[in-house]
Amino acid sequence: MSLFGGTIQSLENSLQYASVKNQTIANNIANVDTPNYKAKSVQFNNVLNEELSKGFKTTRTDARHLDFSTESSAVRVTTNTGSTYNHNGNNVDVDKEMTDLAKNQIYYQALVDRINGKFSSLQSVIRGGN
């Protein structure tokens, strides 16, 4: 049983996803002129859900192992090798990356605001509603 329920853990997993996505987008933008560089993207929840839907059975034998019995996150970075936009073999679309970066920053800030709200509520309860 979790002290805070699943909400804090879900927000934490989502923040981790947003951080990895931000790093990946920044890496793509930094390599926009690198010959033969292929853009990377980040997948979240759908990776784990796909595996679990295939009848994926797990047994947790160590506290350091992932707990698949609760809602967990799976963040995976993949490379898009199916296209080339530039003459040098690079497939980074800087306009798309900048748009994704702006969306991700808004998403991240919304998560931070939500987790701050959760902690403020807990703090209020601990202080007796004052």
Disulfide bonds with the S-S distance in Angstrom:
none
